[in-house]
Amino acid sequence: MGGCMKKRKVTGEYRRDMMMGYSFILPAVVFMLALIGYPIIYNIIISFQDATALTISQNNKAFAGLKNYREIFGDQLFWTSLKNTFVYTGGCLVFQFVIGFALALFFSKKFTFSRYTRGLIVISWMLPVTVTALTFKFMFAEGNGIVNEILLSLHFIKEPIGWLIERKTAMLGVIIANSWVGIPFNMLLLSNGLGNISEDVYESAGIDGANKIQRFFHITLPLLKPTILSVLILGFVLTFKVFDLIYVMTSGGPVDATEVLSTYSYQLSFKNFNFGNGSAAANVLFLCLFIVGLIYLKFISDDEVM
């Protein structure tokens, strides 16, 4: 009898704790549904309708089926923007991760002013993206840009380069600008991961005769695997959906050399006023990010099982 009452009491307390937990997350759920869930659902609906500047305000827009998707898939600019998005994302991830990892290893060593120096580096991540984009746009200017001035003074080039107005160099310019923003983000997350590795592990490996290179590949990298995976996935998501930096620096030019999915969708929706095609392009971007998110969840679940 007493055991049964105790079981009911525990069950009641558990239910109260669950209800309290749900009440805490309810505001976040409402926020997500209102500001994220609704726009995504509405965008999916628009992509299957004939939504133009003349029909967007109508409640009963004509159903277009897969017409919008067939049109963007038949547009060569869509495939160019898709390719550019992956090139841009891949280039940024390489620069951000390699340099961020190197800085994280450097600042993991205790030396004077290391904390303050790391704080100064983080400023680039805290600045608004539009400010960074304008800064690099002036720096890469062909006439009086500081990048050309430095390269000319060092005799690396013989004449100024039109970094953002030439097809061959425009993508490199926006990748460098975005990497400058993303390096501190990578550095911070990787630094936290390095700080969670116990020094006893390195000391034990040193006693066993492992050198620094062996400790890096057999201790640091394996123990940092979850952190590295999180950094790469977050970096991919934040970079893949880029809009403001590209729009401010090049607006997708020159000659579509830096056109990405987000700017392509913007052009279709707010320049051509074909909201159905623009929504379809945005849904392709969303689908790519959704697949990456599923892959990340798969890796996380596999690590938990192991």
Secondary structure, 3 states (H helix, E strand, C coil): CHHHHHHHHHHHHHHHHHHHHHHHHHHHHHHHHHHHHHHHHHHHHHCCECCECCCCCCCCCCECCCHHHHHHHCCHHHHHHHHHHHHHHHHHHHHHHHHHHHHHHHHCCCCCCHHHHHHHHHHHHHCCHHHHHHHHHHHCCCCCCHHHHHHHHCCCCCCCCCCCCCHHHHHHHHHHHHHHHHHHHHHHHHHHHHHCCCHHHHHHHHHCCCCHHHHHHHHHHHHCHHHHHHHHHHHHHHHHCCCHHHHHHCCCCCCCCCCCHHHHHHHHHHCCCEHHHHHHHHHHHHHHHHHHHHHHHHHHHHHHHC
